[in-house]
Amino acid sequence: MVDVYILDLFIIGLLLLVVTLGSGWITRLPLSFALIYLVVGIILGPYGIGLIQLRHEDIFNAELLERITEFVVIISVFSCGLKIIHPLRLRIWNITLRLIGFLMPISIFALAVVGKLFLGMNWGEAILLGAILAPTDPVLASEVQLTDTNDHDELRFGLTSEGGLNDALAFPFVYFSLYALKDSNWENWFKDWIAVDLIWAIAAGIITGIIVPKAIVFIDQKIQKRRSADELMEDFVALSIILLTYSLTEFINGYGFLAVFVAGLEVQRTYRDPEKPLEQLEFIERLEKLLEVGTILLLGSILLLKPILTYATQSLIVIVFLFLVIRPVGAWISTIGKHPMESRRQNLHPATRWLLGWFGIRGVGSLYYLAYALGKGLEGESAEKIAWITYTTIVASAIVHGISATPLMNWYERRISKYTKAAPHATIDEFE
């Protein structure tokens, strides 16, 4: 009899071969790689051939899920930072500040209202649901993010920088909701939340995200002058930057995700040789793709029909509001009066604003925040409800956003993006 573990390895190896060799065709189809991995995960799970059999308590093994998703996210946010070469100017990063400073709080608050009014949650549970589902995903959104360092498209830049930052800046609201669940008297913890979880943790993340990679790059460049490192080992410098930045930030109670994203930006700007960060980006992207396969396969394999159906109505309410109302309207409000980075006179094209609203892809980041909350004491009926709403929303996002990403981005490249690249100071209307 064939060992199940060996059979799992065979199927995963076959999957990697198929998606790699077929990637040229897959990228032309209205499909995402994440959707393919999800389907294969379901096939491997209890409703398929049953190669992955997880018990109900295993699905809520918070520590395992937290550690897996944590590592995937830190790799992905560093990749987001490495892709961005835009100078740190307010006019250029204005789109990011709007998406983080306006759209994120709007999404969290609106989802919390939905949870309170329609799902029967208390405010602590509702805010936690909002904090889990408001962040867009840096892992599954690769098809709508910057393709490389030469890509200057504002839509892709906005989605990339948002994906890199909002997984970090959702954390204060996760803490807020966990405090509220434990103690409904805000006076007992609100000041500490402001001082520690909002101000200190963000500041610490930014500072360590600058200092640690600068120090490592300085040491790397000094040593390389005297004796070059083995070519096969050089790529691990990037991995060491990620792990050291994240761990040192967590040591001082800062936001490690934020620090790692800042580290990616800093590495891109610190190396004298511009080829060095490009080589690191290639390595990190390959690692990110491999981790994405494992994580989405795991998600597909843990889906259970009974709890999904139990919370189907609540999940559908959240999905409809989030995908069709909260994110699109929030993005539209957040970009009112926004000028393209190439022009101070014209407003951002309406199609760009709507696409910013549509591509609010949910994924591994939400899984991480869910696992973190479960590990910090979220339990009982509240845990079940929030968990299965989260799982279902991520699956729905993988399906609808995965199917729509390719055709919508192709349309955008044909009708919108090429005109702004051709003549950045002209409006779209002047070309049509």
C-alpha positions as CSV (number, residue, x, y, z in Angstrom):
1,M,0.0,0.0,0.0
2,V,1.3,3.4,-1.0
3,D,2.2,5.7,1.9
4,V,-0.2,8.7,2.1
5,Y,2.7,11.1,2.7
6,I,4.5,9.9,-0.4
7,L,1.3,10.2,-2.4
8,D,0.9,13.8,-1.2
9,L,4.4,14.6,-2.4
10,F,3.6,13.1,-5.7
11,I,0.5,15.1,-6.2
12,I,2.1,18.4,-5.1
13,G,5.0,17.7,-7.4
14,L,2.6,17.0,-10.3
15,L,0.7,20.2,-9.5
16,L,3.9,22.3,-9.5
17,L,4.9,20.8,-12.9
18,V,1.5,21.4,-14.4
19,V,1.1,25.0,-13.3
20,T,4.7,25.8,-14.2
21,L,4.6,24.3,-17.7
22,G,1.1,25.6,-18.3
23,S,1.7,29.1,-16.8
24,G,1.8,30.6,-20.3
25,W,-1.7,29.5,-21.0
26,I,-3.0,30.0,-17.4
27,T,-2.0,33.7,-17.4
28,R,-4.2,34.2,-20.5
29,L,-7.3,32.6,-18.9
30,P,-9.7,34.2,-16.5
31,L,-8.2,32.1,-13.7
32,S,-5.7,32.8,-11.0
33,F,-3.1,30.3,-9.7
34,A,-4.6,30.7,-6.3
35,L,-7.9,29.4,-7.6
36,I,-6.2,26.3,-9.1
37,Y,-4.4,25.6,-5.8
38,L,-7.7,26.0,-3.9
39,V,-9.5,23.5,-6.1
40,V,-6.7,21.0,-5.7
41,G,-6.7,21.5,-2.0
42,I,-10.4,20.7,-1.9
43,I,-9.8,17.6,-4.0
44,L,-7.1,16.5,-1.5
45,G,-9.4,17.2,1.4
46,P,-12.3,15.2,3.0
47,Y,-14.7,15.9,0.1
48,G,-12.2,14.7,-2.5
49,I,-9.9,11.8,-2.4
50,G,-9.2,12.4,1.3
51,L,-5.4,12.5,1.3
52,I,-5.4,15.4,3.8
53,Q,-7.6,14.5,6.7
54,L,-7.8,17.2,9.4
55,R,-10.0,16.9,12.4
56,H,-12.2,19.8,13.4
57,E,-9.9,20.7,16.3
58,D,-6.9,20.7,13.9
59,I,-8.6,23.4,11.8
60,F,-8.6,25.6,14.8
61,N,-5.0,24.8,15.7
62,A,-4.2,28.5,16.0
63,E,-0.5,28.2,16.5
64,L,0.1,26.0,13.4
65,L,-2.0,28.3,11.2
66,E,-0.6,31.4,12.7
67,R,3.0,30.4,12.1
68,I,2.5,29.2,8.5
69,T,0.6,32.3,7.4
70,E,2.9,34.6,9.4
71,F,5.9,33.4,7.4
72,V,4.1,33.7,4.1
73,V,3.0,37.3,4.8
74,I,6.5,38.5,5.9
75,I,8.0,37.1,2.7
76,S,5.2,38.7,0.6
77,V,5.3,42.2,2.2
78,F,9.1,42.3,1.7
79,S,8.6,41.5,-1.9
80,C,6.1,44.3,-2.2
81,G,8.7,46.7,-0.8
82,L,11.4,45.5,-3.1
83,K,9.2,46.1,-6.2
84,I,8.7,49.8,-5.4
85,I,11.4,52.2,-6.6
86,H,9.2,55.4,-6.4
87,P,10.9,58.2,-4.3
88,L,9.4,58.9,-0.9
89,R,7.5,62.0,-1.9
90,L,4.0,62.9,-0.6
91,R,2.6,63.5,-4.1
92,I,3.7,60.1,-5.3
93,W,2.6,58.2,-2.2
94,N,-0.6,60.1,-1.9
95,I,-2.6,57.1,-3.3
96,T,-1.1,54.9,-0.6
97,L,-1.9,57.3,2.2
98,R,-5.5,57.5,1.0
99,L,-5.9,53.8,0.8
100,I,-4.4,53.2,4.2
101,G,-5.5,56.4,6.1
102,F,-9.1,56.5,4.8
103,L,-10.1,53.3,3.1
104,M,-8.8,51.0,5.9
105,P,-10.7,52.7,8.7
106,I,-13.8,53.0,6.5
107,S,-13.7,49.3,5.8
108,I,-13.1,48.2,9.4
109,F,-15.9,50.5,10.7
110,A,-18.4,49.6,8.0
111,L,-17.7,45.8,8.4
112,A,-18.1,46.3,12.2
113,V,-21.5,47.9,11.6
114,V,-22.6,45.0,9.4
115,G,-21.5,42.6,12.1
116,K,-23.4,44.5,14.8
117,L,-26.6,45.1,12.8
118,F,-26.9,42.0,10.7
119,L,-24.9,39.2,12.4
120,G,-25.8,39.7,16.0
121,M,-22.2,40.4,17.1
122,N,-21.2,42.6,20.0
123,W,-18.9,45.5,19.2
124,G,-15.7,43.7,20.1
125,E,-16.5,40.7,17.8
126,A,-17.7,43.1,15.0
127,I,-14.6,45.2,15.1
128,L,-12.4,42.0,15.1
129,L,-14.3,40.8,12.0
130,G,-13.6,44.2,10.4
131,A,-9.9,44.1,11.3
132,I,-9.6,40.5,9.9
133,L,-11.3,41.2,6.6
134,A,-10.4,44.8,5.9
135,P,-6.8,44.3,4.8
136,T,-6.2,43.4,1.2
137,D,-3.8,40.5,0.6
138,P,-0.2,40.9,-0.6
139,V,0.1,37.2,-1.4
140,L,-2.9,36.4,-3.6
141,A,-3.0,39.8,-5.3
142,S,0.2,39.4,-7.3
143,E,-1.7,39.5,-10.6
144,V,-2.9,43.1,-10.0
145,Q,0.3,44.4,-8.3
146,L,3.5,45.8,-9.7
147,T,5.1,43.3,-12.1
148,D,8.6,44.5,-11.5
149,T,10.7,47.6,-10.6
150,N,10.1,49.0,-14.1
151,D,6.3,49.1,-13.7
152,H,5.2,52.6,-12.8
153,D,1.4,52.1,-13.2
154,E,-0.5,54.0,-10.5
155,L,-3.2,51.4,-10.1
156,R,-0.7,48.6,-9.6
157,F,1.5,50.8,-7.4
158,G,-1.5,51.7,-5.2
159,L,-2.5,48.0,-4.8
160,T,1.1,46.9,-4.1
161,S,1.8,49.6,-1.5
162,E,-1.6,49.0,0.1
163,G,-1.0,45.3,0.3
164,G,2.4,45.8,1.8
165,L,1.2,48.3,4.5
166,N,-2.3,47.4,5.5
167,D,-1.4,44.0,6.8
168,A,0.7,45.9,9.4
169,L,-1.7,48.7,10.1
170,A,-4.7,46.4,10.7
171,F,-3.0,45.2,13.8
172,P,-4.0,48.1,16.1
173,F,-7.6,47.3,15.4
174,V,-7.1,43.6,16.1
175,Y,-5.6,44.5,19.5
176,F,-8.5,47.0,20.1
177,S,-11.1,44.3,19.5
178,L,-9.3,41.7,21.6
179,Y,-9.1,44.2,24.5
180,A,-12.8,45.1,24.0
181,L,-13.8,41.4,24.1
182,K,-11.9,40.9,27.4
183,D,-13.0,44.1,29.1
184,S,-15.9,46.2,27.9
185,N,-14.8,49.2,30.1
186,W,-12.6,51.1,27.6
187,E,-11.1,53.3,30.4
188,N,-9.1,50.4,31.7
189,W,-7.1,49.9,28.5
190,F,-7.8,52.6,25.9
191,K,-4.8,54.9,26.8
192,D,-2.4,51.9,26.7
193,W,-3.8,50.9,23.3
194,I,-3.1,54.4,22.0
195,A,0.4,54.7,23.5
196,V,1.7,51.1,22.9
197,D,-0.4,49.5,20.1
198,L,-0.9,52.5,18.0
199,I,2.0,55.0,18.4
200,W,4.9,52.9,19.7
201,A,4.4,49.7,17.7
202,I,4.1,51.7,14.4
203,A,7.1,53.9,15.2
204,A,9.2,50.9,16.2
205,G,8.3,49.1,13.0
206,I,9.3,52.0,10.8
207,I,12.6,52.6,12.7
208,T,13.8,49.0,12.8
209,G,12.6,48.7,9.2
210,I,15.1,51.4,8.3
211,I,18.0,50.6,10.6
212,V,18.3,46.8,10.3
213,P,18.5,46.5,6.5
214,K,20.8,49.5,6.3
215,A,23.2,47.8,8.7
216,I,23.0,44.4,6.9
217,V,23.5,46.0,3.5
218,F,26.5,48.0,4.8
219,I,28.1,44.9,6.3
220,D,27.3,42.9,3.1
221,Q,29.0,45.5,0.8
222,K,32.0,45.8,3.1
223,I,32.6,42.1,3.2
224,Q,31.9,41.6,-0.5
225,K,34.8,44.1,-1.3
226,R,37.2,41.8,0.5
227,R,35.9,38.4,-0.4
228,S,32.8,37.7,-2.5
229,A,30.2,35.3,-1.0
230,D,29.3,32.1,-2.7
231,E,26.9,32.9,-5.6
232,L,24.5,30.2,-4.5
233,M,24.4,31.7,-1.0
234,E,24.0,35.4,-1.8
235,D,20.2,35.3,-2.2
236,F,20.0,34.2,1.5
237,V,21.0,37.8,2.4
238,A,17.5,38.8,1.6
239,L,16.0,36.1,3.7
240,S,18.3,37.1,6.6
241,I,17.1,40.7,6.3
242,I,13.5,39.6,6.5
243,L,14.0,37.3,9.5
244,L,16.3,39.7,11.5
245,T,14.1,42.7,10.8
246,Y,10.9,40.9,11.8
247,S,12.3,39.3,14.9
248,L,14.1,42.3,16.2
249,T,10.9,44.4,15.7
250,E,8.8,41.8,17.5
251,F,11.4,41.8,20.4
252,I,10.6,45.5,21.1
253,N,6.8,45.0,20.5
254,G,6.7,46.7,17.2
255,Y,4.8,45.7,14.1
256,G,7.0,43.2,12.3
257,F,5.0,43.2,9.1
258,L,5.4,47.0,8.8
259,A,9.1,46.8,9.5
260,V,9.6,44.1,6.8
261,F,7.8,46.2,4.2
262,V,9.9,49.2,5.1
263,A,13.0,47.0,4.9
264,G,12.1,46.0,1.3
265,L,11.9,49.7,0.4
266,E,15.2,50.4,2.2
267,V,17.1,47.6,0.5
268,Q,16.0,48.8,-2.9
269,R,17.4,52.2,-2.1
270,T,20.6,51.3,-0.1
271,Y,22.6,48.9,-2.4
272,R,25.0,50.8,-4.7
273,D,24.7,48.0,-7.2
274,P,21.0,48.2,-8.6
275,E,21.3,44.6,-9.8
276,K,21.6,43.3,-6.2
277,P,18.0,44.0,-5.1
278,L,16.7,42.8,-8.4
279,E,18.4,39.4,-7.8
280,Q,17.0,39.3,-4.3
281,L,13.5,40.1,-5.7
282,E,13.8,37.1,-8.1
283,F,14.6,34.8,-5.2
284,I,12.0,36.2,-2.9
285,E,9.3,36.0,-5.6
286,R,10.1,32.3,-6.2
287,L,9.9,31.6,-2.5
288,E,6.6,33.5,-2.3
289,K,5.1,31.5,-5.1
290,L,6.1,28.2,-3.4
291,L,4.7,29.3,-0.1
292,E,1.5,30.4,-1.8
293,V,1.0,26.9,-3.1
294,G,1.3,25.3,0.3
295,T,-0.9,27.8,2.1
296,I,-3.8,27.7,-0.4
297,L,-3.7,23.9,-0.6
298,L,-4.0,23.9,3.1
299,L,-7.0,26.3,3.0
300,G,-8.8,24.2,0.4
301,S,-8.2,21.0,2.4
302,I,-9.7,22.4,5.7
303,L,-13.0,23.5,4.2
304,L,-15.9,21.6,5.7
305,L,-19.4,21.7,4.2
306,K,-21.5,21.7,7.3
307,P,-20.0,24.8,9.1
308,I,-19.9,26.6,5.8
309,L,-23.6,26.0,5.3
310,T,-24.3,26.8,8.9
311,Y,-22.9,30.3,8.5
312,A,-23.7,30.7,4.8
313,T,-26.2,33.4,5.3
314,Q,-23.9,35.5,7.5
315,S,-21.0,34.9,5.1
316,L,-23.1,36.0,2.1
317,I,-24.1,39.2,3.9
318,V,-20.5,40.0,4.6
319,I,-19.3,39.1,1.1
320,V,-22.0,41.2,-0.7
321,F,-21.4,44.2,1.5
322,L,-17.6,44.0,1.4
323,F,-17.2,43.3,-2.3
324,L,-20.0,45.3,-3.8
325,V,-20.5,48.2,-1.3
326,I,-17.9,48.8,1.4
327,R,-14.7,48.4,-0.6
328,P,-15.8,50.1,-3.9
329,V,-17.6,53.0,-2.2
330,G,-14.8,53.4,0.3
331,A,-12.2,53.5,-2.4
332,W,-14.2,56.1,-4.3
333,I,-14.6,58.3,-1.3
334,S,-10.9,57.8,-0.4
335,T,-9.8,59.0,-3.9
336,I,-12.0,62.1,-4.2
337,G,-9.8,64.9,-5.6
338,K,-6.9,62.5,-6.2
339,H,-4.6,63.6,-9.0
340,P,-2.4,61.1,-11.0
341,M,1.2,61.1,-9.8
342,E,2.2,62.5,-13.3
343,S,-0.2,65.4,-13.2
344,R,-1.2,68.0,-10.7
345,R,-4.2,69.2,-12.8
346,Q,-6.3,66.1,-13.7
347,N,-8.2,63.8,-11.5
348,L,-7.6,60.1,-11.3
349,H,-9.5,58.3,-14.0
350,P,-12.9,56.9,-12.8
351,A,-11.9,53.4,-14.1
352,T,-8.8,53.4,-12.0
353,R,-10.8,54.4,-8.9
354,W,-13.4,51.7,-9.5
355,L,-10.7,49.1,-10.1
356,L,-9.0,50.1,-6.8
357,G,-12.3,49.4,-5.2
358,W,-12.9,46.1,-6.9
359,F,-9.5,44.5,-6.3
360,G,-9.8,44.3,-2.6
361,I,-8.5,40.8,-2.6
362,R,-8.7,38.9,0.7
363,G,-6.3,36.0,1.5
364,V,-3.4,34.9,3.7
365,G,-3.3,38.1,5.7
366,S,-6.8,37.5,6.9
367,L,-6.0,33.9,7.8
368,Y,-3.1,35.2,9.9
369,Y,-5.2,37.7,11.9
370,L,-7.9,35.0,12.4
371,A,-5.2,32.6,13.7
372,Y,-3.7,35.3,15.9
373,A,-7.1,36.1,17.5
374,L,-7.8,32.4,18.1
375,G,-4.5,32.1,19.8
376,K,-5.2,35.1,22.0
377,G,-8.4,33.7,23.5
378,L,-11.1,34.0,20.9
379,E,-13.2,30.9,21.4
380,G,-16.7,29.4,21.4
381,E,-19.5,30.4,19.1
382,S,-17.8,33.7,18.3
383,A,-14.7,31.9,17.1
384,E,-16.7,29.5,15.0
385,K,-18.7,32.3,13.4
386,I,-15.8,34.6,12.7
387,A,-13.6,31.7,11.4
388,W,-16.0,30.3,8.9
389,I,-17.1,33.7,7.7
390,T,-13.4,34.5,7.1
391,Y,-12.7,31.2,5.3
392,T,-15.8,31.6,3.1
393,T,-14.9,35.2,2.3
394,I,-11.4,34.3,1.3
395,V,-12.7,31.4,-0.9
396,A,-15.2,33.8,-2.5
397,S,-12.5,36.4,-3.1
398,A,-10.2,33.7,-4.7
399,I,-13.0,32.8,-7.1
400,V,-14.5,36.2,-8.1
401,H,-11.3,38.2,-8.1
402,G,-9.3,35.3,-9.6
403,I,-11.7,35.0,-12.5
404,S,-12.0,38.8,-13.0
405,A,-8.4,39.8,-12.6
406,T,-7.1,38.8,-16.0
407,P,-9.8,40.3,-18.2
408,L,-10.2,43.5,-16.2
409,M,-6.4,44.1,-16.0
410,N,-6.1,43.4,-19.8
411,W,-8.9,45.9,-20.4
412,Y,-7.3,48.4,-18.1
413,E,-3.9,48.1,-19.9
414,R,-5.6,48.5,-23.3
415,R,-7.9,51.4,-22.5
416,I,-6.5,53.3,-19.6
417,S,-2.9,52.6,-18.6
418,K,-1.3,52.9,-22.0
419,Y,-2.6,56.4,-22.5
420,T,-1.2,57.7,-19.2
421,K,2.1,56.1,-20.0
422,A,2.2,57.5,-23.5
423,A,1.5,61.1,-22.4
424,P,1.4,61.4,-18.6
425,H,0.3,65.0,-18.6
426,A,-2.7,64.5,-20.8
427,T,-6.1,63.2,-19.9
428,I,-7.6,60.0,-21.2
429,D,-10.3,62.0,-22.9
430,E,-7.8,63.8,-25.1
431,F,-6.8,60.4,-26.6
432,E,-10.2,58.9,-27.1
